[in-house]
Amino acid sequence: MNFDCESEWSEITETLASITDKDFMKDLMLVLLTAGEREELAKRWALVKQLYAGRPQRAIANDLGLSLCKITRGSKELKRENSAFVRIFRMKEERSG
């Protein structure tokens, strides 16, 4: 059987999108990702949140111990038309405010 990355990725995202229980989601993420992968994902989320809030790239890099290259990648994604990051942050703002 051949591995089909796109198909597996699609199944993962559909499965995650169907989960409504926060505790179950945390449990699944704990077994799905290694500690290092969780840390990298959390740092990426933190850096994009801070960029979205207007924090300077160098300050984010220093605080999170990330290269400016990683920060720049996040910055470019926020500027992209129809960015998923921008959409999710706007959804969070609408829910909280």
C-alpha positions as CSV (number, residue, x, y, z in Angstrom):
1,M,0.0,0.0,0.0
2,N,1.4,3.4,-1.0
3,F,1.4,6.3,1.4
4,D,-0.7,9.2,0.3
5,C,0.4,12.3,2.3
6,E,-2.4,14.5,1.0
7,S,-5.1,11.9,1.8
8,E,-3.8,11.3,5.3
9,W,-3.5,15.1,5.9
10,S,-7.0,15.6,4.7
11,E,-8.2,12.8,7.1
12,I,-6.3,14.4,10.0
13,T,-7.7,17.8,9.5
14,E,-11.3,16.5,9.0
15,T,-10.9,14.5,12.2
16,L,-9.6,17.4,14.2
17,A,-12.3,19.7,12.9
18,S,-14.9,17.3,14.2
19,I,-13.7,17.3,17.8
20,T,-15.7,19.5,20.1
21,D,-14.4,18.3,23.4
22,K,-11.4,20.4,24.5
23,D,-10.0,17.8,26.9
24,F,-10.2,15.1,24.2
25,M,-8.5,17.4,21.8
26,K,-5.7,18.0,24.3
27,D,-5.3,14.2,24.8
28,L,-5.2,13.5,21.1
29,M,-2.6,16.2,20.5
30,L,-0.5,14.8,23.3
31,V,-0.4,11.4,21.6
32,L,-0.2,12.7,18.1
33,L,2.8,15.0,18.6
34,T,6.1,14.6,20.4
35,A,7.0,17.0,23.2
36,G,9.4,18.8,20.8
37,E,6.7,19.0,18.1
38,R,4.2,20.5,20.6
39,E,6.8,23.0,21.7
40,E,7.5,24.1,18.1
41,L,3.8,24.3,17.3
42,A,3.2,26.4,20.5
43,K,6.1,28.7,19.6
44,R,4.8,29.2,16.1
45,W,1.3,30.0,17.5
46,A,2.8,32.4,20.0
47,L,4.9,34.2,17.4
48,V,2.0,34.6,15.0
49,K,-0.2,35.9,17.8
50,Q,2.4,38.5,18.7
51,L,3.0,39.5,15.1
52,Y,-0.8,39.9,14.7
53,A,-0.8,42.1,17.8
54,G,1.9,44.3,16.2
55,R,4.9,43.3,18.4
56,P,8.3,43.9,16.8
57,Q,9.9,40.9,15.1
58,R,13.2,41.2,17.0
59,A,11.5,41.3,20.4
60,I,9.5,38.1,19.5
61,A,12.7,36.4,18.3
62,N,14.5,37.3,21.5
63,D,11.6,36.2,23.8
64,L,10.9,33.0,22.0
65,G,14.4,32.0,21.1
66,L,13.5,31.9,17.4
67,S,15.4,32.9,14.3
68,L,14.3,36.0,12.4
69,C,13.8,33.6,9.4
70,K,11.0,31.8,11.3
71,I,9.5,35.2,12.3
72,T,9.6,36.4,8.8
73,R,7.8,33.3,7.6
74,G,5.0,34.0,10.0
75,S,4.9,37.7,9.0
76,K,4.6,36.8,5.3
77,E,1.7,34.4,6.1
78,L,-0.1,37.1,8.0
79,K,0.2,39.4,5.0
80,R,-1.0,36.8,2.5
81,E,-4.5,37.4,1.1
82,N,-7.1,35.2,2.9
83,S,-4.5,34.1,5.5
84,A,-5.8,31.3,7.8
85,F,-4.0,32.9,10.7
86,V,-5.8,36.2,10.2
87,R,-9.1,34.5,9.7
88,I,-8.7,32.5,13.0
89,F,-7.6,35.6,15.0
90,R,-10.6,37.5,13.7
91,M,-12.9,34.6,14.6
92,K,-11.4,34.6,18.1
93,E,-11.9,38.4,18.4
94,E,-15.5,38.1,17.3
95,R,-16.2,35.4,19.9
96,S,-14.5,37.3,22.8
97,G,-15.8,40.8,22.0
